[in-house]
Amino acid sequence: MPGQRLPEDRMLVEQLRLQLGNIGSSLVPTLVVAAILVWLLANEQNALALGLWCVVIVSLKLYLAWDARRLLAMQILPEQAPALMRRKMLLNLIDGAAWGALAWATLGTTSVAGSVLVVAVLAGVAGSSMSSLAPILPVFVVFAVSEGLVLGAKLWTLDDPAYKTLALVIALYLATLIGQARNGTRAARRAIALRFENLELIERLRVETEHAQAAHRDAEEANLAKSKFLAAASHDLRQPIHAQGLFLEVLARTPLTVPQQSALANARATWQASAEMLDTLLDFSRLEAGVVQPQNQVFALQPLLNRIENELAPQADVKGIVYRSRETHTWVDADPALVALILRNLVSNAIRYTERGGVLVGCRIRRDKVLVEVWDTGVGIDPSAYQEIFREFHQLGNVERDRRKGLGLGLAIAQGLARALGQQVTVDSVPGRGSVFRLSLPLARVGAAAGQGVRELPAHAGPSGPGHPFADVRVLVIDDDETVRAGMQQLLQSWGCSCDVADSIEEALDHARRRRPDMAIIDYRLREQRTGAGAAASLRAEFGHGLPMLLITGDTAPQRLREAMASGVPLLHKPVMPGELRRAMSYLLSGRTLDSSFAVLPGPGG
């Protein structure tokens, strides 16, 4: 309770406990001193009186020690403290008088040396009692005054001016002890108050720590609930949107009138926007799942920048702003797929928030680093918001949550992917004039790059034109959603494939045994808690590892993503772009191998 006084009764309880704790240490010295005095001072004149004094002192000290131990073992309540203090005062009044009675038992019946010893012992007893009784000043005052009056009375009765003078000196000595005891009481009270303040601070810290831990647990639970909700909502939305994309692709391959083609183009644009938003959620789930594993290689930046410009420049043209990439001959050592995804997010974000002027992408070399910079002349960002813009679902200037401005995940994804590469994305901005985002990448030597042989990204593999690229290819489709099975069957047949569809592993095996497939496309989440990984294992057991397979999933739960990645089967995510599916099929059917993270090249996030 910093800044507050401890209640007096509570303070008195602690003073009592402190004083009671001191009594035990004086028990043995008292017994020894009493025995020595009897041994040295006893004679025929005072033996009885001195023996009686010794019995009283020893009995009183034993009782005080027992009483102190008893009280310390029990809980002393604040309301009991005043009565206990009065009781202590009475006991110490008796104790002080008993010690003073030593003078009545010995002075006048012993030698001068014995008299000096008696006065010295009583003075020493008063001094030692001051240190043990000082926590409660009234208790010591009673003891000291009681002992002093009894001793002084005896000295005053002796017919010797020296003894009368000694009585005055003893009175002055006891007054000095009382002054010191007063200071000791103040020090004891300050120490007790400080101890309680420390205990209060420790308790506050404990409570605040518990609150912080509880808040942390609540935040983790909320984050887990958010991830579960995103995964469930994403999966449920992906199923119909995936099927819609399949049917739209089939419809696009049929004869249509001009108005029908216009309506189809609008429908495909709407589907594309929905698919990109879901892909953004998927990117975020991948980062949370920890399944983004960089595959570093040395590659030239310029071809990648060219691809991004070809892909995103039309968006700038629609807004009437300029998009430019400065030519660079720089090579870097990083994962090209992740770098591409980071830059897509940064460039699309720059275009989204720029209404006039343009966007410029360029590179700067800083020692062993390459800074890929995305400049824009957009709305700019206040320096106080630099940290906030990299938080998930955070957008500046989009209170109304306009879906055309995305989901607020693009920069969070870019920063998360940069961290996966061991790098970072930084920002500098002037509100109202524009911003520059910088991605730091390790610089590679051109000589080292030439020796590695840079591979093309798999997203460019396979035929991309219309026609029938898969004539006479038999594909087995396993999916428990009837609409998706129908859409997939029609799309594959429009590409020239023969297609068998099944909603369970058993039905799929039955089809495969009658007509061996050239390839299997398997949904990851099947009925009865079964998975596409289990279906792939069953097909491998039947036909060996040479059968090309693709997993397709709409599930973005981190645990499901890790399980799917662990299966070793290439993974595509619903809604699957028909062109992406066609490229993946062509790549696998040509005998080449894709790792399970094939689909790490979705569109830009918002």
N, C-alpha and C positions, 0 to 999 in steps of 0.2 A: 504494500500500500504506500508507494512512494509519495511524499508530500503530505501524508496524513499521520496524525498521532495515534499510537497504539492505545486502545481503551485502558484506563487505569487499572481496573480489576485484572485484565489479561496481563498487563505489565507486572502486576504484583504477583501473579501466579509464577511467572518466569523468575522474578527475584527470589521468591520462596524456594523454588527448585534449585536455583543457583546456590543459595545459602545452605540448603539442606545437603547439597552435594559436597560442601566443604567440611561437614562435621566428621565424617568418617576418617579423614586424614589426621585429625587431632586426637583421636582416641588413644592410640599407643603412646604418643608423647606425654599425654596427661597421666596415664597410668605409671609411666617410668618416672616422671617428675615427682608425683605423689609418694612413690616408694622411696626415692632418694631423700626427699625431705624428711620423711619419718625416720629413715636410717641415720641421717646426719644430725637432726635436731632433737630427737627424743631423749628425755632424761626423766628423773624421778618426779620432777615438778609438773611436766607437761605431757607425759606419756599418754594418759587417758584422753586428754583433750585433743592431742595431735592424732591419736588413733581414731577417735570419733570423727575428726575432720577428714581424715583419709577415707574412711568408709563412706561419708556423705559425698565427697568429691567423686570417688570412683563410681558409686551407685548412680549419681546424677549423670556422669558422662556416659555410662553404659546405657542409661535410659534415653538420653538425647540421641545417641547413635542408633539405637533400635527404632526410636520414633522417626528419625530421619529416613531410615531405610524403608520403614513402613509407608511413610507418606510418598516417597519417591516411587514406590511400586504401584501406587494407585493414581487414578486420574484426579487431579486437583481442578475443580470447577471454579470459574471466575467468581461466582457468588460465595464460594467458601473461603476465598483468599483473605478478606478482612478479619474473619474470625480466627483463622490460622495464624495471621500475623500477631493478633493480640495474645494468642496462646504462646507464641514464640517469645513475645516480650515478657510474659510472666515467667516462663522457664528460665530465660536469661537473666531476669531480675534475681531469681533464686540462685542461679549459677554464679553471678557476680558477687552476691552477698556471701556465698559459700567460700569463694576464693578470698574475699576480704577477711573472712573469719580466721584465716591462717595467722594473721597478725595477732589476734586475740589469744590464739592458742600458744604462740611462741614468744612474742616480744615481751621482754621483762623476765623471761625464764631461761634465756639462752645468752650466749656470749655476744659481744659486739659484732664479731664476724658472722655469727648466725643471724643477727638482726639485719645486717647488710644483705645477706643471702635471701632472707625473706622478702625484703623490699624489692630486691632485684628480680626475684621470681615473679612477684605480683605485677611489677612493671612489664616484664616480658610477656606474661599472660595477657595483659591488657593490649599490648602491641600485636601479639599474634591473633587475638580475637578480633582486632580491628580489620585485618585482612580477610578473615573468614566470615565475619558478620556484616561487613560493609555493604553487601548488596541491598540490605534493608537498614537504612540509617537509624530509625527508632529502636530497632532491636539492639544495635551496638550501643547506642546512647544509654539505654536502660542498663545494659551490662556494665558499662564503664562507670556510670554514676553510682550504681549499686556497690561495685567493688571499691570505688574511691571513697565513698562515704563511710563504709565500714572500716577501711584501712585508716582513713584520716581521723575518724573518731578515736581509734586506738592510739594513734600517734599523739593526738592532742591531750589525751589523758595522762600520758607519760610526763613526769616532772623533769623535762629537759628541753631547753630552748631549741636545741638542734633538731629534736623530733618535731617540734611545732613548725620550724622552718621547712623540714622535709615534707610535712603535710601540705604546706603551701606549694612547694615545688611539684609534688605529685598532682595537685589540683591543676596546676598550669600544664603539666605533661598530659593529663587526660583531656584537657581542653584542646591541646594541639592534636591529639589523636582523633578527637571528634571532628575537627576541621578536615583532617586528611580522610576520615571515613566519609565525610560529605562529598569530597571530590571523587572517592571511590564509588559511592552510590551513583553519582552522575555518570561516571564512566560505564558502570554496569548497565544503567538504563539505556545509554546510547548504544552499547554493544547489543543489548537485547532488541532494541528498535531496529538496528541495522540488520540483525539476523532475520527478523521478521520481514523486513523489506526485501532482503535477498530471497527468502522463501516465497514471498509474494511474486517477485519477479520470475523465479523459477517456475512457479505454478502458472503464471501468465504465459510464459514461454511454452510450457507443456500444453496448455489449452490451445494456444495459437498454433503450435505444431500439429496438434490433433486436428484442428480446424483445417490447417493447410493440407494435411494428409488426406482428410476427408474430401476437401475440395479437389485435390489431385485425383483421388479415386473416382469422384463424381465426373470429373473431366474425362478421365480414361473411359469410364462407362459410357458417357455421352458420345465420346469419339467412336467407341466400339459400336454403339447403337446406330450412330450415323453411318458407319461403314456397312453395317448389316442392312440398314435401310437402303443405302445406295445400291448395294449388291442385289437385294431383292427387287427393288424398283427397276434397276437397270435390266435385270434378267427378264422381268415380266414385260418391259417395254420392248426389249430387243426382239423377242419372238415374233410379234406381228409386224414390226418394222422390217425385220429380216425377210419374212415371207412377202411383204409388200414389194421390197426391192426385187425379189426373184420374179414376181408376176409382172412388174413394170418392165423388167428386162425382156421377158418373153413377149410382152405386148409390143415393145419397141421393134421386135423382129417380124411383126406382121404388117400387111398393107394398111395404111391409115390415110384418112383425108387430112387436108391441111388444118382444119379446126381441131381434129383429133390429135394431130401431132403437136399442136400448140398446147392443148390441155395436158398431153402426156409430158411435155417438157416442163410445164409448171408443176405437175405431180412429182416428177423426178427431182426437180430443184427442192421442193419441200421435203421429199424423202432424204435427199442429200444433207440438208440442214439438220434434220433430226439425227441422222446417222453420225454426223460430225460431233454433235453434242454428246451423244452416247460414247463416241470414241474418246472424247475428252474425259468423261467420267472413268472410262476404262484406263486411260493413262494414269489418272490419279490413283485408282485402285492398284495398279501395278506397282507404283512407287510405295504405297502403304504395305503391299504384300512382300516387298523386297525381292521381286522376281526379275528386276531389271539388272542384268549382269553385263557390264561393258565387255565388248570383244574388240580390243584396241588393235589398230593396224595403222600403217603409215599411208596417207592418201593426200592427194592434191585438193585444196579447198575450192578452186575455181569451178570444176565441173559440178560440184555440189551447189555452189552459189548460183550457177546457171540454171540448174534444175528448179531451185526454189524461185528464182525470178520468173521462169517460164510458167510455173504453177500459180504464183500469187500476183504477178503483174496485172492480169486481167481484173482482179479486184480493185487495184489502184486505178486502172483505166476507167472503171465504172464510176468511181468517185471523182474523176477528173484531176487526180494528183499524179505526180511524177514518181516512177520507181526506177532506181538505178543501182547497179552493182559495179564497184570499181574493180578493174582487172587486177588479179594478184597471181603470183607464181609461188605462193607459200604452200609448204607441205606441213602437215601436222600428224601427231601420233595420238589417235583417239579412236573412239567407236564412231564410224561415219553415220550409222543409222541414228544414234542418239544425238549427235551433233546436228543432223538434219532436222530432227524433231524439235530440238531447242530453238534453232534458227527459224523454223516455220512458225513456232509460237511467238517469237519476238517480232518477226516481220508482220505476221497477221495482226498482232496487237498494235503495232505502229500504224498500219493502214487503218485499222478500226478507229483509232483516236486522232487521225489526221484528216482535216476537212479541206485544207488548202496547202499548197506548197508541195511537199513530197517526202519520200523515204529513200535513204541512201544506205547501202550496205558496203562496208569496206574493212580492210585489215591493217593493223599496225604491228610491227615486230618490236617487242620489248625484251632484250636479252634472250633468254631461252623460252620466251612465251610469245604467243600470237594472240592479239586482242581482236576478235571479230566484233565489229561495231555496227549497230543498227541505229541510224540517226533518223529523227522525224521532226517535222515542224508542226506537231500537234498541240494539244491543250497544255501539255507540260504537267509536272507533278511538284507539289510543294515538298521541300526537303524533309519536313516532319512526317510525311507519309511514305518515305522510302521503304521502311520496314513493312508497313501495312500492305503495300501492293503485292508483296510476295506471299501473303496469306491466302489460303484457299477460300474461294467463294467471295473474295473481296474485290469490289470494283469501285473506281472513282467516277462520280458523275453519272451513276446509273441507279438512282434510288428506285425508279419505277421498274427495274429489272427487265429492261428491253432485251428480248431474246436475240435481237440482231447484234447485240454487244457481247454475246457469249455468256459463259457461266461464271467467269471470274476465276478460272483455274489455270489459264495459260501461263501466267508468270510463276505460279506455284509449281506447276509441272516443270517449267524450264529450270527453275532453281533446284528442284529435286533431282532432275536428270543431271544437272551440272555437278551436284554433290556426288551422284553415283559415279561420275567420271573423275572425282577428286578435284573438281574445279569450282568456279562460282560465277554467278551473273551479278554484275553491279550496274548501278544507274546513276546518271547525273542529269539534272533537268532544270529548266528555267520556266516557271509557270507562265503560260501564255505564249511561249516561244518554241517549246519543243523539248525533246528528251533524247538521250543516247543510252542504249543498253549495250554492255560489253560482256562478251563471253571469253574467258581466258582458256587457251588450249596450249599444250606442250608443242614447241617448235621441233620439227624433224628436219634432218639433213637430206637434201635432195639425193645425194649419193646413196644413203641408206634406203631411201624410198625406192630408188630404181632397182635395188636388189631384191625387193620383196615381192614385186608383182602385185599391183593393186587389183583386187577383185571388184567386179561390179556388184551393186546391191541386187539381191534377188528380186526386188520389186520390178525390175526391168526384164525379167526372164519371160520367155514364152511369147506366143503370138498374141497380138492385140486387136487384130482386125476382125470383121464379121466373117461369116461363112461357117464351115464345119471343121474346126481344127482337130476334133476328137472323133473322127469317123471310126466306127467299129470298136470303140473303147467301151468296155462294160464296167459300169460304176455301181457299187453297192452303197446305198444311202441308208443309214440307221439314225432315225429321229422319232421321238415319241409324240411329236406334234403333227397332226394330220395335215394342217395347212402348209407347214414348212415342207413336209414330204412331197405334197402335191406340187408346190412351187419349185422345189429342187428338181423333181422329176421332169417337169415341163422345160425348165431352163437347160438341163443337161441334154435332153432329147433335141432341143433346138440347136445345140452345138454338135449334134451328130452322135451322141453317146447312146448306148443301150443302158437302161437303168432299171435296177431292182431296188425296191424300197422295203424297209422293215421297221417295225416299232419296238422290237426287242432283240436281245442278243440271240435268243434261240431261233427266232424267225430269220434273222440275218444269216446264221450258220446254215440253216436249211436251204436258203436261196444260194449261198456260196457253194455248197456241196453239189447242188444240181447244175449251177452255171458259175464256174470259177470267175471271180471278178478280176479286172485289171487294176482296180483301185477301189478303196473304201473311203467314204466321207461320213464321219461319225459325230453325232451330237454328244457333248460331254455329259450332260445331265439326262439320264434315262429314268424310267419308272422303277419303283421298288428300291429306291436308294442305290441303284446301280449307275455306273459311270462309263463314259466312252473309253477311259483307260482300260477298264475291265473288258469291254468289247474288243479293243485292239489286242489285248493279251490273248483272248480266245481265238481271234483270227490268226494271230501269229502261231499259236499252238497248232492250228489246223493247216496253215499254208506256209509257215516259215516267215522269216523276217524280210523276205524280198517283196512282199506285197506293199505297194505304196499306200499310205494312209494319211488322212488329214482329220484332225479334231476341229470341231466348230463349237464354240460355246458362247452363251449369253450371260454366263455367270461371272461376276466380277469380285466375288468374295475373296479376300486375300488367301484363305486356306485352300479354296478351290483352285485358284490360279497356281499356287505352289504345287498342288497335286497334279494338275494338268501338265505343268512344265516338267515335272519329274517323270512323266510317262515316256518322254523321249520322242513323242509324235508331234510333228509340226502343228501349231495351233493358230487358228483364225478366229476372229471374234465377230459375233453378230452385232449389227447387221453387216454381212459380208458384201463388199462391193463385187459385183459380177466380174469386173476386170481383174480384181485381186484374186478371186477364186480361179479364174481361167489361167492366170500366170502361175499360181501355185500348182495347179494340176499339170500344166505343161512342164514345169520344172521337175516335178517328181516322176512323171511318166517318161521323161528323157533319161532317167537313170541317175539324176543328180540327187544329192542329199541336202535336205534343209534341217537346220536344228529346230528345237521346239519353240524358239522365240522368233520364228519367221516373221510374224506380223507385228513388228515393232515400228512400222512406218505409217501410222494413221495420219489423218489430216491434222491441221492446227487446232489447238484447243482455245476456248474462249475464256 
